[in-house]
Structure formats: structure tokens, C-alpha cells
Amino acid sequence: MTSRPTSSDIFDVNKKTGALILGKNRLDDYATKFLTRHCKEALLTPMPLPVEKILQEVGLTVKEVSLSRNLDIFGCCMLLDGEVEVYDRESGTYHSAFFPAGTILVDPNSEALYGEGSKRNTLIHEALHWEKDKTYFEILALKNSEATEKLYPIMCRQSETFYEPPEGKKTKENEVKWLEWQAHRLAPRVLMPYKTFRQKALELIESYKAPQSNITPSCDILVENLSEFFIVSRSSVKYRLIEVGLLDEISEFEDYDTVFAEINNRKEFAALTPAEAYQLLSQDSSLRKWVSGGRFVFVDGYFVLADPKYVTTENGSLHLTTKARKNLAQCAINIHEQKYTAYQNIRKDFMAYVLYNVVGVDQRMLTFHPKYQANFVYEPDEVYAAFHEHLLSYDENEEIELIKKLADPTTTLCQCLWFLMENRKWKYPEVFHEKTLLHKNYHGKIKNDKYNNMGTDVLMAICVGLGLNLRIIEKIFQKSSNKLNYYQDPDKTYIHILENMPGLSIQNFNSVLEQAGIPKLGSTLKDDED
């Protein structure tokens, strides 16, 4: 008895909208159709796909422009004449630029970071949009120009690589997301056709096993050889080997568990210590670009969207809301954790990631990559900037009064600090020491207005203990005889932490300083010092 077709078996076109309807089981069928039209020889003989030649033959032009602050957007294809928001990295601003239909835009910074294989994948991704989706947007433009402007152009976001839209949701936006889902799934299948990719993989496996071979059979070598031959990323090769039914063959290699741990054995949404978070930020430029845009803040072990739905302030400290804890995939950057064993090409597999080694019996790796991130729904930049600025705000009346005191030349630094300390109920030296790790004697000195010449490290420890944001700390330093040096340590590191990880306790702040090789904040005064 023949099983009934499911939605995964559909290969059709919506007659009303022109949208391609393609089920999961028919992806290779469409890839075959595309190659039959544009490069039939790739279906007969294993070969690196002549991507540039295909683009030229279908009349597509490639231009390099920056498309996003955090390098999430690798490219887009202009299916219609129109404008795109282009990012100026020098000014840190966006501006609209017009491009004619048939233009593929790619971000050169993304190519530099993620490699030629990722660029080729993006170019084919956009060529697929040109072939399968142009009619859809032409019909949409005729029916409703406002809807077209909202949905178009489709951006090739790395963070949507593994995103799957909900089925049955009958909206134009969801329909477009399915068109993007198709392009993400189809591009590797076009670059590595089912039959010829499988043929090449089996040929290599057999060659390793040949008596005259001096190569030790391994998944690492196989993935590397296929990546170099088809000019694609190693990650794409790993997924493709499984998709073409070679799991039994590759799992026999001794290093299978090690090389495929990225796919099979990773833990998602790993909670970080402040020191780990700082190291990741310091070493990974891609993660730093995601966080430093002001959209994310470090809270309770996660980089979370700076949104009141997800972040709350309790007793001067930042915490995740209940909604955030239950929906990390919607609001938190997905840091992966996995145990690992080193192998020859591990650096290539994680060239866009960060490796964090834990010394001991087990080695673990903390990794970040845009492709494993959720499809975050962002508010306008100014909304996040405003919320981020006031994450550690005090009540409005207190801030107004503090600003007045700081501006008053007759009010001393100690008096300004004591005003805040009283409001925090730091009436006793023990509480002061707990919050700042400074000697209890400093409490009396500040209370009695006897310590207006305090140094940078003492003043910074007090500001961190008070839970102040960088904007207020800068104003307090202006009141003192100390000047923050934005380009020299330790001040540079203090500022970096305050910008990206506001609200840390003094203990956590010190753990980050220690990781960065900066002396910790706190007092070395003896108990009997006046």
C-alpha cells in the first residue's frame, strides 16, 4: 500500500501568488531542476560549481556593500528595482541606496570572516531567489505596494540558517519566510548535488582504504577533502554527508564523534560566568559586534536583548524576567558548549568561533556563530539604546538630585557619594565593605567628608558597588580629581566591562578583571588604619 503524500512531499507553485511550495522531501528534486537548467554537467560528474559563470549567464551582477552592523546579513538579491539600507562602518550609521533589479549585494566583511565557501553559498542562495521568487514579488508589487515594501528585499541572514517558519500560518510575512527557508536549504544541495557529492565522498573513502594509500582514514580528512574539492564550508559538508545517507560509512571512522560533535553533542544556551563572557567578547569580533550594538546586555549568565520584557532591575542588580527564562531562544544569544578532543582541522571548523579551553580532565569549548542564533525581532535602534542607557537607572528624583549635586561647585565628591550610599542604605561599614570590598575605614571617611582625594581604583570600586551605569560614573569622575583614560588600562578595561556587562557585582567585576590580567578592585588597608 502506497503511503499518502504529506506536506513534505509537495513540489508546486501557488497559482494566486506565484510562491514556490516545496516540501522537505523535494529539496533535492528542485536542486536537480536548477542544475539541469544552469549546469547539467554538475549532475553527471563531481565538480566545483562554476558559480560566477551561472550568475553571468542569468544576468546577475555582484556588488560589495556592508549590510549589517553585526555581520548577520551576508547578502541579498534585488528582484525588483529598489532601495536597501547600507551600513557605513566608519560612521556607524545606515543610509538608503538604490540598486537595480538583478543586483546581488554581498558583505565583504562577512566573506573575510567566514570564508569563500560561505560566500559561494550566499551567491547561489541569491541566484535561487532570482529564479524561484522574482515572479512572487512582481505579483505582490502589482497587488499591494505597501506590502511589498514591508517584505522586500529578502535578506540572507546567517541567524536564519536553521530557522523553520510555522506551518499553517497564512500571512504574507510567513510565506516570505518559507521562501527564505527554501533558499537556505537549497543552496548547499545545488553546490553539492546528491548523486555526484555522494559519488565523490565514496571515492575518497575507498581511496583512503586502498593498500597503497598513506592516508589514515578519518572524518576530518574526508570533510577537508570534500570542502576543498567543492569549495564549500566544512560545516556544510558535514550536514551534506548525513543528508546523502553516508552516516553508516563515516561513523565507522575513529574520529567521527570528535569531528561531528559540533552537530551531535552540543549543549545550547550555555550559561556563562562573567569572566567567560568577557573572554568571549575579547576574542570574538563577531560576538562583540552583536553585543556592542546596544541591543544585548549580560544578565544572569546570558547576553539578552535589552528589552523590559526580558530584563528587570531588582535591588540595583539586573536579572532575567520569568518570560526570558522560559523563552531564551527568543531573547538570548545562543552560546554552545561541548566537550572536545583536538584534531588537525579543528581551527578551520571554528574559524568564526571562539575556543575556550578549560584545564582539567575534561576540555570544553564555548562557541558563538550567527547561524545558531534565533531570528530576533528587533525594535528600532533608538528603543534599545534608550532602554540600555537606563538599565541601571535609579528613581528619577534621585538621579535629578544627584546631577544637581554633581554640578554644584560647593558640594564635594564625598557628599555626592554619601547621598547615594544613604539611599542604598549603606549606613554601616560592614555593608559598605560587602558591596565594594574596600576597607570599612573608607565608609567613615566618606561619611565625614574626609576623602575627596580618593584614587581611581577606590572611586571605581564604589561606583561598581553602587550599581551605577557608565554615563553616571563618567559624571562622578568629572567631579573628582581623576580622569578616565579610555585608551589605556586599567581604565580601558573598566569601561569595556561597564559598556558591555553593566550591573556586575564587585565580586563578578573583579573576576573579569582577573581574566583580563588587570588588578582587582578592593582595599589592602590594615584594620588599624585611621
C-alpha positions in Angstrom: 0.0 0.0 0.0 1.4 3.4 -1.0 1.6 5.9 1.8 -0.3 9.2 1.3 1.7 12.3 0.3 2.3 14.8 3.1 3.2 18.5 3.0 6.9 17.4 2.9 6.3 15.8 -0.5 4.8 18.9 -2.2 6.5 20.5 -5.2 4.2 23.1 -6.6 3.5 26.8 -7.2 0.8 28.8 -5.6 -1.3 29.9 -8.7 -2.5 33.1 -6.9 0.8 34.4 -5.6 3.4 32.7 -7.7 5.2 31.4 -4.5 7.0 28.2 -4.7 5.7 25.5 -2.4 8.4 23.0 -1.6 8.4 20.2 0.9 11.4 18.9 2.8 11.4 15.7 0.8 11.6 17.5 -2.5 14.5 19.8 -1.9 17.0 17.7 -3.9 14.4 17.5 -6.7 14.4 21.3 -7.0 18.2 21.4 -6.8 18.3 18.9 -9.7 15.9 21.1 -11.7 18.0 24.2 -11.1 21.2 22.4 -12.1 19.6 20.8 -15.2 18.9 24.3 -16.4 22.1 26.0 -15.4 24.9 23.4 -15.1 23.8 19.9 -16.2 27.4 18.6 -16.1 27.4 19.0 -12.2 24.7 16.3 -12.1 26.9 13.9 -14.1 30.4 14.4 -12.8 31.7 15.6 -9.4 32.9 19.2 -9.8 33.1 22.6 -8.0 30.1 24.5 -9.3 31.1 27.4 -11.6 29.1 30.0 -9.5 30.3 33.1 -11.3 29.6 31.7 -14.7 26.0 30.8 -13.7 25.4 34.3 -12.3 26.7 35.8 -15.5 24.6 33.7 -17.7 21.4 34.6 -15.8 22.3 38.3 -15.9 23.1 38.9 -12.2 25.7 41.4 -11.1 27.5 41.2 -7.8 28.3 44.4 -5.7 30.0 44.5 -2.3 28.4 46.6 0.4 28.1 46.3 4.2 24.5 45.3 5.1 24.5 45.0 8.9 26.4 46.1 11.9 26.9 42.6 13.3 27.7 40.8 10.0 24.5 38.8 10.3 23.3 39.8 6.8 25.7 38.1 4.3 23.8 39.2 1.2 20.6 39.9 -0.7 19.3 39.9 -4.3 17.4 42.8 -5.9 14.5 41.0 -7.5 12.9 44.4 -8.3 14.4 47.9 -8.6 14.6 49.3 -5.1 16.5 50.7 -2.1 18.4 48.9 0.6 19.7 50.0 3.9 23.5 50.0 3.7 25.7 50.2 6.7 28.6 52.6 6.9 31.2 51.1 9.2 33.2 54.3 9.6 30.3 56.4 10.8 28.3 53.5 12.4 25.1 54.6 10.6 22.7 53.3 7.9 21.7 55.0 4.7 19.4 54.1 1.8 21.0 53.2 -1.5 19.3 52.4 -4.8 20.1 49.2 -6.8 18.5 47.9 -10.0 16.9 44.5 -10.3 19.4 41.8 -10.9 22.0 43.0 -8.4 23.3 40.7 -5.8 24.7 42.5 -2.7 27.3 40.7 -0.6 29.1 41.9 2.5 32.9 41.7 2.1 33.4 41.8 5.8 31.3 38.6 6.2 33.3 36.9 3.4 36.6 37.8 5.2 35.4 36.4 8.4 33.5 33.3 7.2 35.4 32.3 4.1 35.0 31.7 0.4 32.7 28.7 0.9 30.2 30.8 2.7 30.3 33.5 0.0 29.7 30.9 -2.7 26.8 29.6 -0.7 25.3 33.1 -0.4 25.7 33.8 -4.2 23.8 30.6 -5.1 21.3 31.3 -2.3 20.6 34.7 -4.1 20.6 33.1 -7.5 17.9 30.7 -6.3 15.8 33.7 -5.1 16.2 35.2 -8.6 14.8 32.1 -10.2 12.1 31.0 -7.9 10.9 34.2 -6.2 11.0 37.0 -8.7 7.5 36.3 -10.0 6.1 36.3 -6.5 7.4 39.8 -5.7 6.3 41.1 -9.1 2.8 39.9 -8.4 2.9 41.3 -4.9 4.1 44.7 -6.1 1.1 44.9 -8.5 -1.3 43.9 -5.8 -0.1 45.9 -2.9 3.0 48.2 -3.0 3.0 48.8 0.8 3.1 45.1 1.5 6.0 44.7 -1.0 8.0 47.5 0.8 7.5 45.8 4.2 8.5 42.3 3.0 11.2 43.1 0.4 14.0 42.7 -0.2 14.7 39.3 1.5 18.0 39.5 3.4 20.2 36.4 3.7 20.7 36.3 7.4 23.0 33.8 9.0 20.8 33.8 12.0 18.0 32.3 9.9 20.1 29.4 8.6 18.3 26.8 10.7 15.1 28.8 11.3 11.9 27.0 10.3 8.7 29.1 9.9 5.5 27.8 11.5 3.3 25.7 9.2 -0.3 26.8 8.6 0.3 30.5 9.4 -1.5 32.2 6.5 0.3 35.6 6.3 2.5 37.2 3.6 5.3 37.6 6.1 5.3 33.8 6.9 5.0 33.0 3.2 8.2 35.0 2.5 9.9 33.3 5.4 9.2 30.0 3.7 10.8 31.3 0.6 13.9 32.1 2.6 13.8 28.7 4.3 13.8 27.2 0.8 16.9 29.2 -0.3 18.8 28.2 2.9 18.1 24.5 2.4 18.6 24.5 -1.4 21.9 26.3 -1.7 24.1 23.5 -0.3 22.2 21.0 -2.3 23.0 22.9 -5.5 26.7 23.3 -4.6 26.9 19.6 -3.6 24.4 17.7 -5.8 23.1 14.5 -4.2 24.4 11.9 -6.6 27.8 13.4 -7.5 28.6 14.5 -4.0 27.8 11.0 -2.7 29.9 9.6 -5.5 32.9 11.8 -4.7 32.6 11.0 -1.0 32.6 7.3 -1.6 35.5 7.5 -4.0 37.6 9.3 -1.3 36.6 6.8 1.4 37.7 3.9 -0.9 41.0 5.7 -1.8 41.8 6.1 1.9 41.3 2.3 2.4 43.4 1.3 -0.6 46.5 -0.7 0.3 48.8 1.8 -1.4 47.3 4.8 0.4 49.4 6.6 3.0 46.3 8.4 4.4 44.8 7.3 7.7 41.0 7.1 7.1 39.3 9.8 9.1 36.2 12.1 9.1 38.5 15.1 9.4 40.4 14.3 6.2 37.2 13.4 4.4 35.5 16.6 5.3 38.6 18.6 4.4 39.0 17.0 1.0 35.3 17.5 0.1 35.4 21.1 1.3 38.4 21.9 -0.8 37.0 20.0 -3.9 33.5 21.6 -3.9 34.8 24.9 -2.4 32.2 24.9 0.4 32.4 25.3 4.1 33.4 22.3 6.3 30.2 22.7 8.2 28.1 22.3 5.0 30.0 19.2 4.1 29.2 17.6 7.5 25.5 18.1 7.1 25.5 17.0 3.5 27.3 13.7 4.3 24.4 12.8 6.6 21.8 14.0 4.1 23.0 11.8 1.3 22.9 8.7 3.5 26.5 8.2 4.4 26.1 8.2 8.2 26.9 4.4 8.5 30.1 4.9 6.5 31.5 7.9 8.3 30.5 6.7 11.7 33.0 3.9 11.4 35.9 6.3 11.5 37.5 6.6 14.9 37.2 10.4 14.9 33.5 10.6 14.0 32.3 11.6 17.5 35.0 14.2 17.7 34.6 15.8 14.3 30.8 15.7 14.4 30.4 16.9 18.0 29.5 20.3 16.6 26.3 18.7 15.2 25.6 15.8 17.5 26.8 16.7 21.0 26.5 20.4 21.7 24.6 22.0 24.6 22.7 25.1 23.6 22.3 28.3 25.6 25.2 27.6 28.0 25.2 29.9 30.9 28.5 31.8 31.3 30.4 33.2 34.2 31.2 36.9 33.8 34.9 36.0 33.3 33.9 33.6 30.5 31.6 36.2 28.9 34.4 38.8 28.9 36.9 36.4 27.3 34.4 35.5 24.5 33.8 39.2 23.9 37.5 39.9 23.9 38.4 37.2 21.5 35.5 37.0 19.1 34.9 40.1 16.9 31.6 38.7 15.5 30.1 38.3 19.0 31.4 41.7 20.0 29.6 43.3 17.1 26.4 41.6 18.1 26.7 42.8 21.7 28.2 46.2 21.3 25.4 47.5 19.1 23.5 48.1 22.3 20.8 45.5 21.7 22.2 43.0 24.2 23.2 43.1 27.9 24.8 40.4 30.1 22.4 39.2 32.7 22.4 36.0 34.8 24.9 34.3 32.5 23.4 35.3 29.2 23.6 38.1 26.6 20.0 39.1 26.4 18.1 41.6 24.3 17.9 44.9 26.2 14.2 44.9 26.5 12.0 45.4 29.6 10.2 42.1 28.6 13.4 40.2 29.3 15.5 42.3 31.8 14.4 43.7 35.1 16.2 45.6 37.9 16.0 44.2 41.4 17.8 45.9 44.3 20.2 47.6 41.9 21.1 44.4 40.0 20.0 43.2 36.6 18.1 39.9 36.4 16.2 37.9 33.7 12.4 38.1 33.8 10.4 35.0 34.1 9.4 35.4 30.4 13.1 35.5 29.4 14.0 32.3 31.4 11.2 30.4 29.7 12.0 31.8 26.2 15.8 32.0 26.0 15.6 31.2 22.3 13.6 34.4 21.7 15.9 36.8 23.6 19.3 35.3 24.4 22.4 34.8 22.2 22.9 31.1 21.8 26.4 30.1 23.2 27.1 26.4 22.6 29.1 24.3 25.0 30.6 20.9 24.1 33.4 18.7 25.2 36.0 18.2 22.6 39.2 16.5 21.6 41.6 18.3 19.3 42.0 17.2 15.7 44.0 18.5 12.8 41.5 20.9 11.3 39.6 22.0 14.4 40.6 25.6 13.9 39.0 25.6 10.4 35.8 24.2 11.8 35.6 27.0 14.3 37.4 29.8 12.5 34.4 32.1 13.1 34.0 30.9 16.6 35.9 31.3 19.9 37.6 28.4 21.6 37.6 28.4 25.3 39.7 25.7 26.9 39.1 24.5 30.5 42.2 22.9 32.0 41.4 19.6 33.7 40.2 16.2 32.9 37.5 17.5 30.5 38.1 20.1 27.9 35.1 22.1 26.8 34.5 24.6 24.1 32.3 27.6 24.2 31.3 28.8 20.7 29.3 31.5 19.1 28.1 31.7 15.5 25.4 33.8 13.9 23.9 30.8 12.2 22.8 29.3 15.5 21.0 32.4 16.7 17.3 32.9 16.8 15.5 35.2 14.3 15.3 38.0 16.9 12.5 40.5 16.4 14.2 43.9 17.0 12.6 47.1 17.9 14.1 50.3 16.4 17.7 51.1 17.5 16.7 54.1 19.5 14.3 52.0 21.6 17.1 49.6 22.6 19.6 52.4 23.1 17.2 54.2 25.5 16.5 51.1 27.5 20.1 50.0 27.6 21.0 53.5 28.9 18.6 53.2 31.8 19.0 49.6 32.7 20.7 50.6 35.9 18.6 53.7 36.5 17.6 54.8 39.9 14.4 56.6 40.6 14.1 59.7 38.5 14.1 62.0 41.5 17.3 60.6 42.9 19.1 61.0 39.5 17.9 64.6 39.2 19.1 65.4 42.7 22.5 63.6 42.0 23.0 65.6 38.8 22.3 68.8 40.7 24.9 67.9 43.4 27.5 67.0 40.9 27.0 70.3 39.1 27.2 72.3 42.4 30.8 73.5 43.0 30.0 73.8 46.7 29.1 70.1 47.0 32.0 67.7 47.4 32.6 64.3 45.9 32.2 62.6 49.3 28.8 64.4 49.8 27.6 63.1 46.4 28.7 59.6 47.1 27.2 59.7 50.6 23.9 60.8 49.1 23.8 57.6 47.0 25.1 55.4 49.9 22.4 56.6 52.2 19.8 55.9 49.5 21.2 52.4 49.2 21.1 52.0 52.9 24.8 51.7 53.3 24.7 53.1 56.8 27.1 50.6 58.3 30.8 50.0 57.4 30.1 46.2 57.0 27.6 46.8 54.2 30.0 49.2 52.5 32.7 46.6 52.6 30.4 43.8 51.3 29.4 45.9 48.3 32.8 47.4 47.4 35.4 45.1 49.0 37.0 48.3 50.3 38.2 48.6 53.9 35.5 49.6 56.3 37.5 52.7 57.3 36.6 54.3 54.0 33.0 54.4 55.0 33.6 56.8 57.8 36.0 58.9 55.7 33.3 59.4 53.1 30.6 60.0 55.6 32.6 62.7 57.3 33.7 64.3 54.0 37.4 63.5 54.6 38.3 61.6 51.5 37.8 63.8 48.4 41.2 62.9 47.1 40.5 59.2 46.6 42.2 57.4 43.7 40.7 55.9 40.6 40.6 52.3 41.9 38.8 53.3 45.1 36.3 55.5 43.3 35.6 52.8 40.6 35.1 50.2 43.3 32.5 52.4 44.9 30.7 53.2 41.6 30.6 49.4 40.7 29.3 48.6 44.2 26.6 51.3 43.8 25.5 49.7 40.6 25.9 52.8 38.5 25.9 52.9 34.7 28.8 54.3 32.7 27.0 57.6 32.0 26.7 58.4 35.7 30.1 57.1 36.5 31.6 59.5 33.9 29.9 62.4 35.6 31.1 61.3 39.1 34.7 61.0 37.8 34.4 64.5 36.4 33.6 65.7 39.9 36.8 64.0 41.2 40.4 64.7 40.5 40.6 61.5 38.5 40.3 61.4 34.7 39.2 58.2 32.9 41.7 57.2 30.2 39.6 55.5 27.5 42.7 54.1 25.7 44.9 52.8 28.5 44.4 50.1 31.1 43.1 49.7 33.7 40.5 52.4 32.8 40.1 51.0 29.2 39.1 47.6 30.7 36.8 49.1 33.3 35.0 51.0 30.6 34.8 47.9 28.3 33.1 45.9 31.1 30.7 48.7 32.1 29.7 49.2 28.4 29.0 45.5 27.7 28.3 44.0 31.0 26.6 46.6 33.2 25.4 45.8 36.7 28.0 43.3 37.8 28.6 42.9 41.5 32.1 43.9 42.7 33.0 40.2 43.0 32.0 39.4 39.4 33.6 42.6 38.2 36.8 41.5 39.8 36.6 38.0 38.2 36.5 39.7 34.8 39.5 42.0 35.7 41.4 38.9 36.8 40.6 37.2 33.5 41.9 40.3 31.7 45.1 40.4 33.7 44.0 43.7 35.5 44.5 44.1 39.3 41.3 43.6 41.2 39.4 46.4 42.9 39.4 46.4 46.7 41.3 47.6 49.7 44.6 46.4 51.2 44.3 48.7 54.2 45.1 47.2 57.6 42.3 47.0 60.2 44.0 49.6 62.5 44.4 52.3 59.8 42.6 55.5 60.6 
